[in-house]
Amino acid sequence: MIIMNIDVMLAKRKMSVSELADRVGITLANISILKNGRAKAIRIETLNKICTALQCQPGDLLEWRKDEDETT
């Protein structure tokens, strides 16, 4: 499973969720969906804008963890 670590980067950058949403140009609801792990997909363009706003690499935001249901 892929985990979005937006909260971690927001804390490191001392930035609010609403400020990030404004900088990226997406709604608070969509940031919340990403932040809470409920997103099914993310556009590369959106990931690029988030990385630009947070001055980070995609790997700073994305983390893979083995799901208990995965057999391989």
DRENVOKE-681907 format. One record per residue: x, y, z of N, C-alpha, C in turn. Coordinates in steps of 0.1 Angstrom, whole numbers, padded with zeros to 4 digits, always signed. Atoms other than C-alpha are relative to their C-alpha. Example, Ala and Ser with C-alpha at 12.3 -4.5 7.8 and 13.67 -1.06 7.14 Angstrom:
+0009-0012+0000+0123-0045+0078+0009+0012+0000;-0009-0011+0000+0137-0011+0071-0008+0011+0008;
//
This chain:
+0008-0012+0000+0000+0000+0000+0009+0012+0000;-0008-0012+0001+0012+0035-0007-0006+0010+0010;+0004-0009-0011+0010+0060+0022+0005+0014-0005;-0003-0014+0003+0009+0098+0016+0004+0007+0013;-0005-0006-0012+0031+0116+0042-0001+0016-0001;+0002-0014+0001+0017+0151+0035+0001+0007+0013;+0000-0005-0013+0012+0157+0072+0015+0003+0005;-0014-0001-0004+0049+0151+0078+0007+0012-0006;-0006-0011+0007+0060+0176+0052-0006+0013+0003;+0006-0012-0004+0035+0202+0062+0006+0004+0014;-0006-0003-0013+0049+0200+0098+0014+0005-0002;-0014-0004+0003+0085+0203+0085+0000+0014-0006;+0000-0013+0007+0076+0233+0064-0008+0011+0008;+0009-0009-0008+0053+0248+0091-0010+0007-0009;+0010-0004+0010+0026+0251+0065-0014-0006+0004;+0013+0006-0002-0012+0247+0070-0005-0007-0012;+0007+0007+0011-0034+0225+0049-0006+0009-0009;+0007-0010+0008-0053+0255+0037+0010+0008-0009;-0010-0007+0008-0021+0272+0026+0005-0009-0011;-0004+0010+0011-0010+0241+0007-0011-0001-0011;+0011+0000+0010-0044+0239-0010+0000+0012-0009;-0001-0012+0007-0041+0275-0020+0011+0000-0010;-0012+0000+0009-0006+0271-0034-0001-0010-0011;+0002+0011+0010-0015+0239-0053-0011+0003-0009;+0011-0003+0008-0048+0252-0065-0010-0011+0000;+0011+0010-0001-0070+0223-0053-0007+0002+0013;+0008-0003-0012-0097+0222-0027+0005-0007+0013;-0003+0006-0013-0093+0215+0010-0004-0015+0001;+0006+0014+0000-0115+0184+0005+0010-0009-0007;-0009+0009+0007-0091+0170-0021+0014-0002+0007;-0012+0002-0008-0060+0177+0000-0003-0010+0012;+0004+0009-0011-0078+0159+0029-0001-0014-0005;+0001+0014+0006-0085+0129+0007+0014-0006-0002;-0014+0004+0002-0048+0127-0002+0006-0003+0013;-0006+0001-0013-0037+0133+0033-0004-0011+0009;+0006+0011-0008-0060+0107+0049+0001-0014-0007;-0001+0013+0007-0051+0080+0024-0012-0006-0007;+0012+0004+0006-0085+0078+0008+0001+0001-0015;-0001-0002+0014-0073+0087-0027+0003-0013-0007;-0003+0012+0008-0073+0060-0054+0011+0003-0010;-0010-0004+0010-0050+0080-0077+0004+0015+0003;-0004-0014-0001-0030+0112-0079+0006+0003-0014;-0005-0004+0013-0022+0131-0111+0015+0004+0002;-0014-0004+0000+0015+0136-0118+0001+0015+0001;+0000-0015-0001+0008+0173-0123-0003+0005+0014;+0003-0004-0014-0008+0175-0088+0011-0003+0009;-0012+0003-0008+0021+0157-0073+0011+0010-0002;-0010-0010+0003+0045+0181-0090-0003+0013+0007;+0003-0013-0007+0026+0211-0076+0001-0001+0015;-0002+0002-0015+0026+0197-0041+0014+0000+0003;-0014+0000-0003+0063+0190-0043+0006+0014-0002;-0005-0014+0002+0069+0226-0056-0004+0008+0012;+0005-0008-0011+0048+0241-0028+0008-0004+0013;-0006+0004-0013+0065+0220-0001+0015-0001-0002;-0015+0001+0003+0100+0221-0018+0005-0013+0005;-0004+0013-0004+0104+0184-0015+0000-0010-0013;+0000+0010+0010+0109+0152-0036-0013-0008+0001;+0012+0009-0001+0080+0128-0045+0002-0011+0011;-0003+0011-0010+0098+0102-0023-0002+0005+0015;+0002-0006-0013+0094+0126+0007-0015-0001+0004;+0014+0001-0002+0056+0123+0003-0006-0014-0001;+0005+0014+0003+0051+0087-0009+0008-0010+0007;-0007+0011-0007+0059+0056+0012-0007-0012-0003;+0006+0013+0002+0053+0020+0004+0001-0008+0013;+0000+0010-0011+0043-0004+0032-0007-0012-0004;+0006+0012+0003+0035-0040+0029-0014-0001+0007;+0014+0002-0005-0003-0046+0033-0001-0014+0006;+0001+0013-0006-0012-0074+0056-0007-0010-0009;+0007+0009+0009-0034-0088+0028+0008-0004-0012;-0009+0003+0011-0005-0089+0003+0007-0013+0003;-0007+0013-0002+0010-0124-0002+0013+0000-0007;-0013-0001+0006+0039-0113-0024+0007+0012+0003;
//
